[in-house]
Amino acid sequence: MITTLDETIRENIEHALEEAKQTNQSVIVSRIKEVDALDPLHFFASGEELSLGERFFWSTPKADFTMVGIGKELILENNQHTSERFQQIENEWKRFNKKLISTFKQVGTGPILFGGFSFDPMKENSELWAGFSEAKFVMPTLMLTIINGKSYMTINKLITPFDQLDTCLQHFEQFVEMKPNYQLDCEKGNEFASIELKTSEWIEAVEKATSDIRAKEIDKVVLAREVRLEFSNTINPYQVVGRLQREQPTSFIFGFENGRQYFIGATPERLVKKEENHVLSTCLAGSIKSGKDNDEDQQLGDQLLQDDKNLIEHSIVVKMIKEAFDQFCDEVVSPMDPTLLKTKNIQHLYTPVKGLAREGHTLFSMVERLHPTPALGGFPKEKAIEKIRELEPMHRGWYGGPIGWLDHEDNGEFVVAIRSGLIEGNKAALFAGCGIVAESEPESEYLETKIKLKPMLSALGGLNNEQN
C-alpha cells in the first residue's frame, strides 16, 4: 500500500495544483495510510514541538474511537453575534474540493473539521473567553485516528493556486517518519486555591427562576456557575487528558488548544452523531451522585429512577429531542422509559433517540436545531435562553456549547461541552450547571453542581483518592 501511495502522490498533487490554478480555488489533498500502533496521548504531547497552540484531542466512551490533530492547515471561523454561524461554517467547508490519496475508505480519516461553537453568540463576550470565537473549526495538518485498535495517519494539505509541486511533496514527506516520544506521570498532584464566583448571586438566580417557573412563565431553565482555581504549578494538559481517560471511561474526552488556552472536558452527553443517514442523540437529564460501593450505587440509582423531579426534568429533554428529530428524520424511535448512565461521580437518567436522516438535512443543520437541548438551556428554548441571559451571573463561552467534528462526507459527531474547564498556565476556570424546575431547592442544586465539578477537579490533580 505504501509503495502505491508513493507512486501516485506526485500525480495527485499535480492534478490538484492544476485544478487550483484553473478554478482559482484552493484544493484539499489528504494522504491516508494505516500505521503501526501509536499512543494517542503521546502523539498529542509530541505535537508540542510542531504546533504548540494548534492541537485537539477527541476520544469516545471506552476509547474505541480517538482522533488527535496537530497543526491548522485550514481555519474556519465566525466571530459575529449571529444565529447564522452554523450555516456559514458549513458553506465555507463545502466550498473546498477535497481529494483523498488512499486505498481504503474509513470514517474519521481524511479531511475533517474539528471545533465548536459558543453557547450563546448573542451574549457579549467576557475577558476569560476573549480568545475564543463564536465558532471556530480547524482542519489539522497531521491527524492520528484510532478505530477499534487500528491506527491511521492523515496528512492534509491545502493546495493554493500559487503553490509549487516540490513544496507540496515536501509537506507530505516530512511527517512520514514522525515517532512520538513522551512520558507521562498522571499520578502527580497539584496544590491549589479556589474562588467560587458570585455564589450568592447564583443562589438568588435559582430562587428567581423557581419562582418564574411556578408562575408558569417557563417550564425549565438551566443555570450554571463558575469556580476559579489557581495551582502551585503550571497545569500539564496531558496529565489532565490522561486522568480523564482513566477516571471517566464512559464519557467523551475532548481537548481544544487555542493558543495558550486549553478547553478540556469529559462529557457524558452526546448531542448528535451522524454516519451516512443514521442519526443518534442521547437525552441526559436528571442526576444523582454515585455510591461509595456497589450496593449504595444501586440504591441511589433506583432512587433516581423513581424521583419525580428528575423524571420531569428528563421527560422535557426527551420530548424536545424527539420533536427535533421528527423535523429532519424518518423512523424516529426511542425507549419508553429511561435507564441509567453511570460515570465515576454521577449517575444520569439516559434515553437514546435514533432516526434516519431525510435528504438535504446536514449534520450542522441538526446541531443548530438541537442546540441547546433542555438539558443545557431549558424549555421552551428561546424563553430559557433569555432567562439565562437575565439571571446567570457568568459568561458560558464554549461551556455548554456543541463541540465535535465532521468529515468531507458529512459524517461526524458533536457532544455538549459540559464537565469542562478552561486552562491557562497555572489557572483554571471550571463550570457546572443544574436544571431548575418548579420543585428545585437552591441548596440541593448547589450541592449538585459541586458533584459535577469533581471530574475536572480530580483530573487537575486537585482531589485525592479519599475525596473522589
C-alpha positions, 0 to 999 in steps of 0.5 A, a space after each residue: 500500500 505504501 509503495 502505491 501511495 508513493 507512486 501516485 502522490 506526485 500525480 495527485 498533487 499535480 492534478 490538484 495544483 492544476 485544478 487550483 490554478 484553473 478554478 482559482 480555488 484552493 484544493 484539499 489533498 489528504 494522504 491516508 495510510 494505516 500505521 503501526 500502533 501509536 499512543 494517542 496521548 503521546 502523539 498529542 504531547 509530541 505535537 508540542 514541538 510542531 504546533 504548540 497552540 494548534 492541537 485537539 484531542 477527541 476520544 469516545 466512551 471506552 476509547 474505541 474511537 480517538 482522533 488527535 490533530 496537530 497543526 491548522 492547515 485550514 481555519 474556519 471561523 465566525 466571530 459575529 453575534 449571529 444565529 447564522 454561524 452554523 450555516 456559514 461554517 458549513 458553506 465555507 467547508 463545502 466550498 473546498 474540493 477535497 481529494 483523498 490519496 488512499 486505498 481504503 475508505 474509513 470514517 474519521 480519516 481524511 479531511 475533517 473539521 474539528 471545533 465548536 461553537 459558543 453557547 450563546 453568540 448573542 451574549 457579549 463576550 467576557 475577558 476569560 473567553 476573549 480568545 475564543 470565537 463564536 465558532 471556530 473549526 480547524 482542519 489539522 495538518 497531521 491527524 492520528 485516528 484510532 478505530 477499534 485498535 487500528 491506527 491511521 495517519 492523515 496528512 492534509 494539505 491545502 493546495 493554493 493556486 500559487 503553490 509549487 509541486 516540490 513544496 507540496 511533496 515536501 509537506 507530505 514527506 516530512 511527517 512520514 517518519 514522525 515517532 512520538 516520544 513522551 512520558 507521562 506521570 498522571 499520578 502527580 498532584 497539584 496544590 491549589 486555591 479556589 474562588 467560587 464566583 458570585 455564589 450568592 448571586 447564583 443562589 438568588 438566580 435559582 430562587 428567581 427562576 423557581 419562582 418564574 417557573 411556578 408562575 408558569 412563565 417557563 417550564 425549565 431553565 438551566 443555570 450554571 456557575 463558575 469556580 476559579 482555581 489557581 495551582 502551585 504549578 503550571 497545569 500539564 494538559 496531558 496529565 489532565 487528558 490522561 486522568 480523564 481517560 482513566 477516571 471517566 471511561 464512559 464519557 467523551 474526552 475532548 481537548 481544544 488548544 487555542 493558543 495558550 488556552 486549553 478547553 478540556 472536558 469529559 462529557 457524558 452527553 452526546 448531542 448528535 452523531 451522524 454516519 451516512 443517514 443514521 442519526 443518534 442523540 442521547 437525552 441526559 437529564 436528571 442526576 444523582 451522585 454515585 455510591 461509595 460501593 456497589 450496593 449504595 450505587 444501586 440504591 441511589 440509582 433506583 432512587 433516581 429512577 423513581 424521583 419525580 423531579 428528575 423524571 420531569 426534568 428528563 421527560 422535557 429533554 426527551 420530548 424536545 429531542 424527539 420533536 427535533 428529530 421528527 423535523 429532519 428524520 424518518 423512523 424516529 424511535 426511542 425507549 419508553 422509559 429511561 435507564 441509567 448512565 453511570 460515570 465515576 461521580 454521577 449517575 444520569 437518567 439516559 434515553 437514546 433517540 435514533 432516526 434516519 436522516 431525510 435528504 438535504 438535512 446536514 449534520 450542522 443543520 441538526 446541531 443548530 436545531 438541537 442546540 441547546 437541548 433542555 438539558 443545557 438551556 431549558 424549555 421552551 428554548 428561546 424563553 430559557 435562553 433569555 432567562 439565562 441571559 437575565 439571571 446567570 451571573 457568568 459568561 458560558 463561552 464554549 461551556 455548554 456549547 456543541 463541540 465535535 467534528 465532521 468529515 468531507 462526507 458529512 459524517 461526524 459527531 458533536 457532544 455538549 461541552 459540559 464537565 469542562 474547564 478552561 486552562 491557562 498556565 497555572 489557572 483554571 476556570 471550571 463550570 457546572 450547571 443544574 436544571 431548575 424546575 418548579 420543585 428545585 431547592 437552591 441548596 440541593 442544586 448547589 450541592 449538585 453542581 459541586 458533584 459535577 465539578 469533581 471530574 475536572 477537579 480530580 483530573 487537575 490533580 486537585 482531589 485525592 483518592 479519599 475525596 473522589 
